[in-house]
Amino acid sequence: MINPEIVIKVTIMIPFQDKKELISVHAATSIENRLAPLGIEISQTFSKNQLIFYLEATLGNKNPRLKLESIRRTLDDFLNSLVVSLEALLTLKDRGLKNE
């Protein structure tokens, strides 16, 4: 039986009003592609006012050991680091500190 390939592509775009906050969150959540499981390519960039996270994974013959759970965990890792970064910014704002 031939195992067909399934390509999963995910793009997450988070808008920001403050460029310094965007750059801070980008730096805190940047991912090194070499840490992703084999078969998952990830990258992150930012535009004028958006943090942009990309994930592409191929399930099937090329990566028979790659499971959907690995893709979910990779997304969870990014989202958790995003939440921690945003909470840190909110804490700094609440304390009257500026992101400089």
C-alpha positions as CSV (number, residue, x, y, z in Angstrom):
1,M,0.0,0.0,0.0
2,I,1.4,3.4,-1.0
3,N,1.4,6.0,1.8
4,P,0.4,9.3,0.1
5,E,2.1,12.5,1.2
6,I,0.2,15.2,3.0
7,V,1.7,18.7,3.2
8,I,0.5,20.8,6.1
9,K,1.1,24.6,5.9
10,V,0.4,26.9,8.8
11,T,0.8,30.7,8.8
12,I,0.2,32.7,12.0
13,M,0.1,36.5,11.8
14,I,-0.1,38.6,14.9
15,P,-0.6,42.3,14.5
16,F,1.2,44.8,16.7
17,Q,0.7,48.6,17.2
18,D,4.1,49.2,18.6
19,K,7.2,48.4,16.5
20,K,9.5,48.0,19.5
21,E,7.1,45.5,21.1
22,L,6.9,43.6,17.7
23,I,10.7,43.4,17.6
24,S,11.0,42.4,21.2
25,V,8.4,39.6,20.8
26,H,10.1,38.5,17.5
27,A,13.5,38.3,19.3
28,A,11.9,36.3,22.2
29,T,10.1,33.8,20.1
30,S,12.5,33.4,17.2
31,I,12.9,29.8,16.3
32,E,16.0,28.0,15.0
33,N,14.9,25.7,12.2
34,R,17.5,23.1,13.2
35,L,15.5,22.4,16.4
36,A,12.4,21.4,14.5
37,P,11.8,17.6,14.0
38,L,12.9,16.1,10.7
39,G,10.2,16.9,8.1
40,I,9.0,20.2,9.7
41,E,10.3,23.5,8.4
42,I,9.7,26.6,10.5
43,S,10.6,30.2,10.1
44,Q,9.5,33.5,11.6
45,T,9.8,37.1,10.3
46,F,8.0,40.4,10.8
47,S,6.6,43.1,8.5
48,K,5.8,46.7,9.4
49,N,3.2,45.7,12.0
50,Q,2.9,41.9,12.1
51,L,4.8,39.0,13.5
52,I,4.6,36.1,11.0
53,F,5.2,32.5,11.8
54,Y,5.4,29.8,9.1
55,L,5.3,26.1,9.5
56,E,5.4,23.5,6.7
57,A,5.4,19.8,7.3
58,T,5.3,16.8,5.0
59,L,3.7,13.6,6.3
60,G,4.1,10.4,4.3
61,N,6.8,8.5,2.4
62,K,9.5,11.1,2.8
63,N,9.1,11.3,6.6
64,P,7.4,8.0,7.7
65,R,8.3,8.7,11.4
66,L,6.8,12.2,11.5
67,K,3.5,12.2,13.3
68,L,0.7,14.8,13.4
69,E,1.4,15.1,17.2
70,S,4.9,16.5,16.4
71,I,3.4,19.2,14.3
72,R,0.9,20.1,17.1
73,R,3.7,20.2,19.7
74,T,5.8,22.5,17.5
75,L,2.9,24.9,17.1
76,D,2.3,24.6,20.9
77,D,5.9,25.5,21.6
78,F,5.6,28.7,19.5
79,L,2.3,29.7,20.9
80,N,3.5,29.1,24.5
81,S,6.6,31.3,23.9
82,L,4.4,33.9,22.3
83,V,2.1,34.0,25.4
84,V,5.0,34.3,27.8
85,S,6.5,37.1,25.7
86,L,3.2,39.0,25.6
87,E,2.6,38.5,29.3
88,A,6.1,39.9,30.0
89,L,5.3,43.0,27.9
90,L,2.1,43.5,29.8
91,T,3.9,43.2,33.1
92,L,6.4,45.8,32.1
93,K,3.6,48.1,30.9
94,D,1.7,47.6,34.2
95,R,4.9,48.6,36.2
96,G,5.4,51.7,34.1
97,L,8.5,50.4,32.4
98,K,9.1,51.0,28.7
99,N,10.5,48.6,26.1
100,E,13.5,50.6,24.9
